[in-house]
Amino acid sequence: MRIIHFTPGTGNFFCGSCLRDHAAMKRLRSLGHDVVMVPLYLPLVLDEDGGENVPLAPLFLGGVNMYLQQKFRLFRRTPAWIDRWFDRRGVLLAAAKRAGMTRARDLGELAVSTLRGTQGHQRKELEKLLTWLREQDRPDLVSFSNGLLTGLAAAVREEFSVPVVCSLQGEDSFLEALPEPYRSESWDLFRRNSEEISRFIAVSEYYAEVMRAHLRLDPGSIEPVLNGADLSGFRDSEPGEPPAIGYLARMCYGKGLETLVDAYLELRRRRPQRVLLHVAGAMTAVDEPLVAKQRSKLKRAGLLGDVEFFPNVTHEEKVEFFRRLTVFSVPAHYGEAFGLYVVEALASAVPVVQPAHGAFPEVLARSGGGLLCRPNDPEDLAAKWIQLLDRPEEARNLGREGQAGVRAYFTADRMTADLLRVFEEVVRGEQQTSRNVAVAS
């Protein structure tokens, strides 16, 4: 099967969606399928092999050009050589460092325009992508990494008459944060674009239900395929003394960084023994004030010396980071579509404490290996940490249980097999429909 997969990049930090997509496409290729990944907006940031096992197409829909064409009519008519200058890797990486500083209104306008596809202000960029596709061997299937790309679906289907599948990986948190009228208009366009999608694939059963309600779809339109990860590089944790609580996600409010620090302060107030806090993950320019605020809070409490921040870690650093942990938590404020970091922590036999919302209850019900706490409640999070810290043997057993669970349910191989089953069903279904239409005519 020939598959062309479109996935947005971040430019400067790891993203769970990118890692999930790359792991799946790499394994599909190892099974003999002809797979090409097409990066969009910003360069992809991938794990250790840098994408060498999956061919990467040129980057399209460059983030700087997309923004300029949204804001200024002039850039909707600029010649190709000017567009190529703004698509240079160095320019895109510089823009990525400031991506979080975009105004909410600008994000709303850009989201609406992108979801309009060829009717939006970035038609010139879409035509470049379609021209490239025309020069490739015709795919059997086109795959989108997330629903914000569905503005491309109508043009792809009209041009190439191939099925289009679309993963769902957290679009609601982005769209719900947009100001009106852009939030409502984006959802309306997303629903309209859904008519061009052959099958949606949600990363958890929880998120399938969330998006089925938002998009007003029939139950059979969204297939849950649980996320998986390449667990081969992860090793058992070997925490020392004092014990360490860890966090690995973007250092932002939505992921619960402030809740984490407040819970740590509560822990140290209630439990006299020394405990460390290790905070790792992506930190963009827009996240720096929040991180500085947490540092000040810890300094006032006299605990900053027991806390370390590790911004923008590499894959190797991430593996070592997990090995030093006793307990792991990312107390996200919103309902996560999945939370790949939970699987990575459990792969290292580190027990987790997560909020009882989003996909976390589903993931822990399947894998074991963790406790649930009340969402947005630093005191309850601290209480669950204390339960594990005061019972180290129980915590170690919980981590081993979780490790066995993720190896059974959340591997990249299992995820890829499920994705391939859906892809093959969709291709067969569209081929049968085409035959029926031919016979009828």
Beta strands, then each sheet from edge to edge (+ up, - down):
strand 1: 2-8
strand 2: 34-40
strand 3: 141-144
strand 4: 164-168
strand 5: 199-202
strand 6: 222-224
strand 7: 244-248
strand 8: 276-281
strand 9: 307-311
strand 10: 327-328
strand 11: 352-355
strand 12: 370-373
sheet 1: 2+ 1+ 3+ 4+ 5+ 6+
sheet 2: 9+ 8+ 7+ 10+
sheet 3: 11+ 12+
end
